[in-house]
Amino acid sequence: MRLLQPGVVANAAAIILVAVVVISAVSDVWKGKIYNVVTYPAIVIGFGLQLAQHGFAGLLSSLEGLAICVLPTLPLLLLGGLGGGDVKLLAVVGIVAGWPAAAEALLLTFVFAGLVALGELAWHGRLYATLWRALRVAVGLVVRKWRPPAPTTAPLPVRFAVAVCLGVLATLWDLQSGVFSRLF
């Protein structure tokens, strides 16, 4: 059974999504920021577009997409793993894409975020040390008396907008081709 059907995201919504995530990814890599001047208008346009194209059902789909993309990321925001701009960018994705495309975009975003984080660690020569520390932390959870050592280096910033951009582009490609959706 296919969870997602091709063509769920309309052309206008797809254009808005691509523009917002590409601009945000570039600004995140370049300046380390996702600007409100990009996300806030996209939120308003997304609600308006869904309402104009699909009526109340489109508005409901936007609200469902918003909940799907934002609620799981709030703990990461509160713990400092994501910034406010990252969450607002995911809100744009949820509102403009609507349900169920937002669910696929969020899932693929987290897959790409993991790959981007591993790439960053490898680029900076810290991949093996970080994986070794993660293994020791996991052992420390099982063996209560053993305490893993504290990290000796500062964490690397991962530009999450790049992962969001890749997740959205992969989702839009999947909605046209159905490659990932066939797996579900």
Protein Blocks (a to p, Z undefined) as FASTA:
>chain_A
ZZbdghkacfklmmmmmmmmmmmmmmmmmnopacfklmmmmmmmmmmmmmmmnommlmmm
mmmmmmmmmmmmmmmmmnopacfklmmmmmmmmmmnopaklmmmmmmmmmmmmmmmmmmm
mmnopmmmmmmmmmmmmmmmmmmmbccdddfbdcddddfklmmmmmmmmmmmmmmnommm
mmZZ
